[in-house]
Amino acid sequence: MQHYLAYQEGITPVGAIVVRFFHAGDEVRAQVRQLTADQTDDGAFSGDELEPRDALRFAVSEQQVRPGSTVYIELTEGIEWNAAWDDVQPQG
């Protein structure tokens, strides 16, 4: 079963796959990145803004080719988890 952990700055480990949800106008969009050591120049898997469900699918596919990795969810200000994206809510 897929699970996600909540992103926590300074605690989420280097190399983690992070799906960041944010406002783009009146829509919620997402971007998938890999956390780097300095956390200021993270490696974006795709510079594109994605639909939330697409971003989660992409992150899970990256997780499958990176054994031992975990997907973390970063909800920016004003964003709440929407079960329409995935019925599995982030833990932690």
Secondary structure, DSSP 8 states (H G I E B T S, - for coil): ----EE--TTTS-TT-EEEEEEEETTEEEEEEEE--TTSSS-EES-SS-B-HHHHHHHHHHHHHTSTT--EEEEE-TT----TTT-SS--B-
